[in-house]
Amino acid sequence: LSRSTLHLDVEHIFSCGHLLISHIRNRLTGQISNILLCVGLWRQLGLVRDKDIQSVMSLSNVNGKCNELDDG
């Protein structure tokens, strides 16, 4: 049972990733892709609200550049 659940989780993540990383967004880094998947999941779980995301995106110091995060 746990193996089939894991398999379904992987398929779901792959499916979500395909929607996120299409031929249109093929220049996203792995780190940005992971961030987008996490924020999307947090939004689905109600941990992050749309207005919170919009507030962060409208900050003047958001320049579109990301510092590399440590693995882990």
N, CA, C and O atoms as a GROMACS GRO file, in nm:
protein
  288
    1LEU      N    1   0.083  -0.120   0.000
    1LEU     CA    2   0.000   0.000   0.000
    1LEU      C    3   0.086   0.125   0.000
    1LEU      O    4   0.059   0.218  -0.076
    2SER      N    5   0.189   0.129   0.084
    2SER     CA    6   0.272   0.250   0.089
    2SER      C    7   0.349   0.271  -0.041
    2SER      O    8   0.372   0.384  -0.082
    3ARG      N    9   0.387   0.162  -0.106
    3ARG     CA   10   0.458   0.176  -0.232
    3ARG      C   11   0.368   0.236  -0.339
    3ARG      O   12   0.412   0.323  -0.414
    4SER      N   13   0.243   0.192  -0.347
    4SER     CA   14   0.152   0.247  -0.447
    4SER      C   15   0.119   0.392  -0.415
    4SER      O   16   0.100   0.473  -0.507
    5THR      N   17   0.111   0.427  -0.287
    5THR     CA   18   0.087   0.565  -0.249
    5THR      C   19   0.204   0.652  -0.292
    5THR      O   20   0.185   0.761  -0.345
    6LEU      N   21   0.325   0.604  -0.268
    6LEU     CA   22   0.444   0.678  -0.309
    6LEU      C   23   0.445   0.696  -0.460
    6LEU      O   24   0.477   0.803  -0.510
    7HIS      N   25   0.410   0.590  -0.532
    7HIS     CA   26   0.406   0.596  -0.678
    7HIS      C   27   0.307   0.702  -0.724
    7HIS      O   28   0.337   0.779  -0.816
    8LEU      N   29   0.190   0.706  -0.662
    8LEU     CA   30   0.090   0.806  -0.699
    8LEU      C   31   0.138   0.946  -0.667
    8LEU      O   32   0.114   1.039  -0.744
    9ASP      N   33   0.207   0.964  -0.554
    9ASP     CA   34   0.260   1.095  -0.518
    9ASP      C   35   0.362   1.142  -0.621
    9ASP      O   36   0.361   1.258  -0.662
   10VAL      N   37   0.449   1.052  -0.664
   10VAL     CA   38   0.549   1.088  -0.764
   10VAL      C   39   0.482   1.124  -0.895
   10VAL      O   40   0.520   1.222  -0.959
   11GLU      N   41   0.382   1.047  -0.936
   11GLU     CA   42   0.310   1.079  -1.059
   11GLU      C   43   0.241   1.215  -1.048
   11GLU      O   44   0.241   1.292  -1.144
   12HIS      N   45   0.183   1.244  -0.933
   12HIS     CA   46   0.115   1.372  -0.913
   12HIS      C   47   0.215   1.488  -0.922
   12HIS      O   48   0.188   1.588  -0.987
   13ILE      N   49   0.330   1.472  -0.857
   13ILE     CA   50   0.432   1.577  -0.861
   13ILE      C   51   0.484   1.595  -1.003
   13ILE      O   52   0.503   1.708  -1.048
   14PHE      N   53   0.507   1.485  -1.074
   14PHE     CA   54   0.552   1.494  -1.212
   14PHE      C   55   0.449   1.567  -1.297
   14PHE      O   56   0.484   1.650  -1.381
   15SER      N   57   0.322   1.535  -1.276
   15SER     CA   58   0.216   1.599  -1.352
   15SER      C   59   0.211   1.748  -1.323
   15SER      O   60   0.198   1.829  -1.415
   16CYS      N   61   0.221   1.785  -1.196
   16CYS     CA   62   0.222   1.927  -1.160
   16CYS      C   63   0.344   1.996  -1.219
   16CYS      O   64   0.336   2.109  -1.266
   17GLY      N   65   0.456   1.928  -1.216
   17GLY     CA   66   0.578   1.985  -1.273
   17GLY      C   67   0.565   2.008  -1.422
   17GLY      O   68   0.615   2.108  -1.474
   18HIS      N   69   0.499   1.917  -1.491
   18HIS     CA   70   0.479   1.933  -1.635
   18HIS      C   71   0.395   2.057  -1.663
   18HIS      O   72   0.422   2.130  -1.758
   19LEU      N   73   0.295   2.082  -1.581
   19LEU     CA   74   0.214   2.201  -1.599
   19LEU      C   75   0.296   2.327  -1.572
   19LEU      O   76   0.274   2.430  -1.635
   20LEU      N   77   0.387   2.319  -1.479
   20LEU     CA   78   0.469   2.433  -1.441
   20LEU      C   79   0.584   2.454  -1.538
   20LEU      O   80   0.612   2.567  -1.580
   21ILE      N   81   0.651   2.346  -1.573
   21ILE     CA   82   0.771   2.356  -1.656
   21ILE      C   83   0.736   2.309  -1.797
   21ILE      O   84   0.771   2.198  -1.837
   22SER      N   85   0.670   2.392  -1.867
   22SER     CA   86   0.631   2.360  -2.004
   22SER      C   87   0.738   2.412  -2.099
   22SER      O   88   0.841   2.464  -2.056
   23HIS      N   89   0.714   2.397  -2.227
   23HIS     CA   90   0.808   2.450  -2.326
   23HIS      C   91   0.816   2.602  -2.318
   23HIS      O   92   0.913   2.661  -2.366
   24ILE      N   93   0.716   2.665  -2.259
   24ILE     CA   94   0.715   2.811  -2.246
   24ILE      C   95   0.811   2.854  -2.135
   24ILE      O   96   0.875   2.959  -2.146
   25ARG      N   97   0.821   2.776  -2.028
   25ARG     CA   98   0.902   2.813  -1.913
   25ARG      C   99   1.024   2.723  -1.900
   25ARG      O  100   1.061   2.683  -1.789
   26ASN      N  101   1.086   2.691  -2.010
   26ASN     CA  102   1.196   2.594  -2.005
   26ASN      C  103   1.326   2.652  -1.952
   26ASN      O  104   1.424   2.577  -1.942
   27ARG      N  105   1.332   2.778  -1.919
   27ARG     CA  106   1.455   2.837  -1.866
   27ARG      C  107   1.453   2.853  -1.714
   27ARG      O  108   1.544   2.913  -1.656
   28LEU      N  109   1.351   2.800  -1.649
   28LEU     CA  110   1.347   2.806  -1.503
   28LEU      C  111   1.455   2.716  -1.445
   28LEU      O  112   1.480   2.606  -1.495
   29THR      N  113   1.520   2.764  -1.340
   29THR     CA  114   1.620   2.680  -1.273
   29THR      C  115   1.548   2.576  -1.188
   29THR      O  116   1.429   2.589  -1.160
   30GLY      N  117   1.620   2.475  -1.148
   30GLY     CA  118   1.563   2.373  -1.060
   30GLY      C  119   1.516   2.433  -0.929
   30GLY      O  120   1.413   2.394  -0.875
   31GLN      N  121   1.593   2.528  -0.878
   31GLN     CA  122   1.558   2.591  -0.751
   31GLN      C  123   1.427   2.669  -0.763
   31GLN      O  124   1.341   2.659  -0.675
   32ILE      N  125   1.411   2.746  -0.869
   32ILE     CA  126   1.288   2.822  -0.889
   32ILE      C  127   1.171   2.727  -0.909
   32ILE      O  128   1.062   2.752  -0.857
   33SER      N  129   1.192   2.619  -0.982
   33SER     CA  130   1.085   2.520  -1.002
   33SER      C  131   1.040   2.462  -0.869
   33SER      O  132   0.920   2.448  -0.845
   34ASN      N  133   1.135   2.428  -0.782
   34ASN     CA  134   1.101   2.375  -0.649
   34ASN      C  135   1.024   2.477  -0.567
   34ASN      O  136   0.928   2.442  -0.500
   35ILE      N  137   1.067   2.602  -0.572
   35ILE     CA  138   0.999   2.707  -0.497
   35ILE      C  139   0.855   2.722  -0.546
   35ILE      O  140   0.763   2.730  -0.465
   36LEU      N  141   0.836   2.724  -0.677
   36LEU     CA  142   0.701   2.738  -0.732
   36LEU      C  143   0.612   2.620  -0.694
   36LEU      O  144   0.494   2.639  -0.662
   37LEU      N  145   0.666   2.499  -0.698
   37LEU     CA  146   0.588   2.382  -0.658
   37LEU      C  147   0.549   2.390  -0.511
   37LEU      O  148   0.436   2.359  -0.475
   38CYS      N  149   0.643   2.432  -0.426
   38CYS     CA  150   0.613   2.443  -0.282
   38CYS      C  151   0.508   2.550  -0.255
   38CYS      O  152   0.413   2.525  -0.181
   39VAL      N  153   0.524   2.666  -0.314
   39VAL     CA  154   0.427   2.774  -0.291
   39VAL      C  155   0.290   2.732  -0.342
   39VAL      O  156   0.188   2.761  -0.279
   40GLY      N  157   0.286   2.664  -0.457
   40GLY     CA  158   0.158   2.616  -0.508
   40GLY      C  159   0.091   2.517  -0.414
   40GLY      O  160  -0.030   2.522  -0.394
   41LEU      N  161   0.170   2.426  -0.356
   41LEU     CA  162   0.116   2.330  -0.260
   41LEU      C  163   0.069   2.401  -0.134
   41LEU      O  164  -0.039   2.371  -0.083
   42TRP      N  165   0.149   2.495  -0.084
   42TRP     CA  166   0.110   2.570   0.036
   42TRP      C  167  -0.019   2.647   0.011
   42TRP      O  168  -0.103   2.659   0.100
   43ARG      N  169  -0.035   2.698  -0.111
   43ARG     CA  170  -0.159   2.770  -0.147
   43ARG      C  171  -0.278   2.674  -0.145
   43ARG      O  172  -0.384   2.709  -0.093
   44GLN      N  173  -0.261   2.555  -0.200
   44GLN     CA  174  -0.369   2.456  -0.201
   44GLN      C  175  -0.408   2.416  -0.060
   44GLN      O  176  -0.525   2.391  -0.033
   45LEU      N  177  -0.311   2.409   0.030
   45LEU     CA  178  -0.337   2.370   0.169
   45LEU      C  179  -0.388   2.486   0.254
   45LEU      O  180  -0.421   2.467   0.371
   46GLY      N  181  -0.395   2.604   0.196
   46GLY     CA  182  -0.444   2.720   0.269
   46GLY      C  183  -0.340   2.784   0.359
   46GLY      O  184  -0.374   2.867   0.444
   47LEU      N  185  -0.214   2.748   0.341
   47LEU     CA  186  -0.107   2.805   0.422
   47LEU      C  187  -0.060   2.940   0.369
   47LEU      O  188  -0.004   3.020   0.443
   48VAL      N  189  -0.084   2.965   0.241
   48VAL     CA  190  -0.048   3.091   0.177
   48VAL      C  191  -0.169   3.140   0.100
   48VAL      O  192  -0.236   3.063   0.031
   49ARG      N  193  -0.197   3.268   0.113
   49ARG     CA  194  -0.311   3.326   0.042
   49ARG      C  195  -0.263   3.402  -0.081
   49ARG      O  196  -0.150   3.449  -0.086
   50ASP      N  197  -0.350   3.412  -0.182
   50ASP     CA  198  -0.315   3.482  -0.304
   50ASP      C  199  -0.270   3.625  -0.276
   50ASP      O  200  -0.174   3.674  -0.335
   51LYS      N  201  -0.341   3.691  -0.185
   51LYS     CA  202  -0.305   3.831  -0.158
   51LYS      C  203  -0.167   3.842  -0.094
   51LYS      O  204  -0.098   3.943  -0.113
   52ASP      N  205  -0.125   3.740  -0.018
   52ASP     CA  206   0.010   3.740   0.039
   52ASP      C  207   0.116   3.729  -0.072
   52ASP      O  208   0.217   3.798  -0.069
   53ILE      N  209   0.090   3.642  -0.167
   53ILE     CA  210   0.183   3.625  -0.279
   53ILE      C  211   0.191   3.754  -0.359
   53ILE      O  212   0.299   3.798  -0.397
   54GLN      N  213   0.075   3.816  -0.385
   54GLN     CA  214   0.072   3.941  -0.460
   54GLN      C  215   0.145   4.052  -0.385
   54GLN      O  216   0.212   4.135  -0.447
   55SER      N  217   0.131   4.055  -0.253
   55SER     CA  218   0.200   4.156  -0.173
   55SER      C  219   0.352   4.142  -0.185
   55SER      O  220   0.423   4.241  -0.200
   56VAL      N  221   0.400   4.020  -0.179
   56VAL     CA  222   0.544   3.997  -0.191
   56VAL      C  223   0.593   4.035  -0.330
   56VAL      O  224   0.699   4.097  -0.344
   57MET      N  225   0.517   4.000  -0.432
   57MET     CA  226   0.559   4.030  -0.568
   57MET      C  227   0.560   4.179  -0.598
   57MET      O  228   0.630   4.224  -0.689
   58SER      N  229   0.483   4.257  -0.523
   58SER     CA  230   0.477   4.401  -0.549
   58SER      C  231   0.580   4.480  -0.468
   58SER      O  232   0.586   4.602  -0.480
   59LEU      N  233   0.660   4.413  -0.386
   59LEU     CA  234   0.763   4.482  -0.308
   59LEU      C  235   0.867   4.543  -0.401
   59LEU      O  236   0.904   4.483  -0.503
   60SER      N  237   0.912   4.661  -0.367
   60SER     CA  238   1.007   4.731  -0.453
   60SER      C  239   1.144   4.664  -0.458
   60SER      O  240   1.217   4.682  -0.555
   61ASN      N  241   1.180   4.589  -0.356
   61ASN     CA  242   1.312   4.526  -0.356
   61ASN      C  243   1.314   4.388  -0.420
   61ASN      O  244   1.417   4.321  -0.416
   62VAL      N  245   1.204   4.345  -0.477
   62VAL     CA  246   1.201   4.218  -0.549
   62VAL      C  247   1.251   4.247  -0.690
   62VAL      O  248   1.182   4.314  -0.768
   63ASN      N  249   1.368   4.198  -0.722
   63ASN     CA  250   1.429   4.232  -0.850
   63ASN      C  251   1.435   4.117  -0.948
   63ASN      O  252   1.494   4.129  -1.056
   64GLY      N  253   1.375   4.006  -0.913
   64GLY     CA  254   1.374   3.892  -1.003
   64GLY      C  255   1.499   3.806  -0.997
   64GLY      O  256   1.506   3.702  -1.061
   65LYS      N  257   1.597   3.851  -0.919
   65LYS     CA  258   1.720   3.772  -0.904
   65LYS      C  259   1.713   3.695  -0.774
   65LYS      O  260   1.663   3.745  -0.673
   66CYS      N  261   1.763   3.574  -0.776
   66CYS     CA  262   1.759   3.489  -0.657
   66CYS      C  263   1.900   3.453  -0.616
   66CYS      O  264   1.985   3.423  -0.700
   67ASN      N  265   1.923   3.456  -0.488
   67ASN     CA  266   2.048   3.404  -0.434
   67ASN      C  267   2.034   3.253  -0.421
   67ASN      O  268   1.926   3.204  -0.388
   68GLU      N  269   2.140   3.182  -0.447
   68GLU     CA  270   2.136   3.037  -0.433
   68GLU      C  271   2.114   2.999  -0.287
   68GLU      O  272   2.175   3.056  -0.197
   69LEU      N  273   2.027   2.903  -0.265
   69LEU     CA  274   2.002   2.852  -0.132
   69LEU      C  275   2.088   2.728  -0.109
   69LEU      O  276   2.121   2.656  -0.203
   70ASP      N  277   2.123   2.705   0.016
   70ASP     CA  278   2.196   2.583   0.050
   70ASP      C  279   2.106   2.463   0.030
   70ASP      O  280   1.986   2.470   0.056
   71ASP      N  281   2.163   2.352  -0.016
   71ASP     CA  282   2.085   2.229  -0.028
   71ASP      C  283   2.047   2.180   0.110
   71ASP      O  284   2.123   2.194   0.206
   72GLY      N  285   1.927   2.122   0.118
   72GLY     CA  286   1.886   2.066   0.245
   72GLY      C  287   1.763   2.118   0.289
   72GLY      O  288   1.714   2.081   0.395
   0.00000   0.00000   0.00000
